């Protein structure tokens, strides 16, 4: 049982490049989330998908887009990467409201 | 809107002693839960404990317990008999209406 799988684990981009972070869960969870973690800032919510077919902005959505491809997959896209988007990105999922989040192992992204 | 505040960026404790990590929150939700997560150097996010806001009784999990003061919007974590393996970042989180909001974290170091 893999849980929440994020790919890639590491990525280096140049300013202006685009990329998509992939996330998949095999627990049949309804809701999925993208967070970024920066030193001294904790985890900040970028976007979330309460259920398949819906997405909503979190605390820091600017510069990102998301797609809930199906119930299993929730991707995060950076259209034009900026150095300020250098961070560790976490995907998480949950089966129902107020249950504990299950996290992936994170993607370390560096934008130069 | 939900906010979570952790005012102690770093703390240390001697092995076998007790330490308390502070967390305050604010939410307009009537139905919400509170969580403590642990993040060791491996970067994995691990659920430590969960508290249902409608329950007055404080949650406990082995050496971990909380002091939940609903009127004061305070949710502190007590770690008893601290062990070297407790060295990690600890994040407080609040859930409600599908949003899970995290604090900035407290880095705990357990000293031998």
Interface residues (C-beta under 8 A of the other chain):
Chain A: X31 X33 X35 X40 X41 X42 X43 X44 X45 X48 X50 X56 X58 X59 X88 X90 X92 X94 X97 X98 X100 X101 X103 X105 X106
Chain B: X6 X9 X31 X32 X33 X35 X43 X44 X45 X47 X50 X52 X91 X93 X95 X96 X97 X98 X99 X100 X101 X102 X103 X104 X105
